Amino acid sequence: MMTKNQINEREQLEMLTIEQLVPQDHLVRKLDAAIDFFFIYPLVEDLYSTIGRSSIDP
């Protein structure tokens, strides 16, 4: 039988960020610090439509 306390525990939210989930010594962080990926934007610019909403980087 479910009690009121069990129901309330299921409704609780925990706010997390990517910064909290990825360890400081992770390979992805090292790559991000070592490589500047902004060179890609000019290379792919002509592949996107000029009409409509602009895209948002993830």
Residue pairs with C-beta under 8 A, 6 or more apart in sequence:
22 28
22 29
23 29
48 55
